[in-house]
Amino acid sequence: MTIPMPTRRGVLGTLAGLAAAGATGAAYAFEVEPGWLLHVVEHRVAPAGWPPGRSLTLGVIADLHAGGPHMPFRRVEAILEVALKQPVDLFLVLGDMTAGGKLTGAPGLADTTARLLGELRAPGGVHAVLGNHDWWEDAAVQDSRRGLPRFAAMLERAGIGVLHNDAVKVGGAWLAGLGSLWSFRAPGRRYVGTDDIGRALARVTDDDPVVLLCHEPDIFPRVPAGRVALTLSGHTHGGQVRILGHSPVVPSRYGNRYAYGHVVEDGKHLVVSGGIGTSIMPVRFGVPPEITLIRVGAA
């Protein structure tokens, strides 16, 4: 059998086709998916011990990174309009609401972001924890290692309750919120956290179920089994690039283990939202921006 050798024209045509496909893929990853798509992703979670006949629908907004690439305020407004159309019992904001490095360089960015988030409405209210960027962007707090970032006060003024190692009862369940595991930068690409899970759970005064909020999913192995019904996190952006369920780079010591979605380990439940914005690189591929709905205790 004679195998024909490729002609110069054929080789050039193939290379041109590959280049075009690469350019198309790059355009999709750098523009279409992060800048134009928005999915509403739903998870149904039935934790052991959740009271029969009781259900909660949680709307999660994570990693908005307002002011960053693909996230001008007009898009933030459009995203929040979609969120408001979802039938939820309460909204949960899981941190990293403004773009990294922009707080001091763009006057009004944080205030405007907080004001827009304050337009969210739900029967059980809107509750938040802070993310690492919310901490890093406050130079005074980073220098002093004292107090909360000023963004927390902005959220409170907008009507959003910020949970920092604290708990509040809403709709027959407890919301316990932790400080970020990456609150302060340290030498050698290390981070110092402000999380105190013992303090937060000490504020729970009865046996009703607990939903734990922490920006980073790396808290999950330390969550006490049997006491916390569900842990919710963001931070990873699903890896921002996700191919066949795997992300090459995940900002977690556990790699892909807690990169995205509903995880069950040792009878414990974790849902990691893919979030909305981008960080480091303005790219998303295989993990479009999402509003996350979690129906807890629903059939």
Secondary structure, DSSP 8 states (H G I E B T S, - for coil): -------HHHHHHHHHHHHHHHHHHHHIIIIIHHHH--EEEEEEE--TT--TT--EEEEEE----BTSTT--HHHHHHHHHHHHTS--SEEEE-S--B-TT-TTTSTTHHHHHHHHHTT---TT-EEE---HHHHHT-HHHHHH--S--HHHHHHHHTT-EE-SSEEEEETTEEEEE---TT-EEETTTEEE----HHHHHHT--SSS-EEEE-SSGGGGGGS-TTTEEEEEE-SSGGGSB-BTTB-S--SSTTGGGGSSEEEEETTEEEEE---SS--SSS--BSS--EEEEEEES--
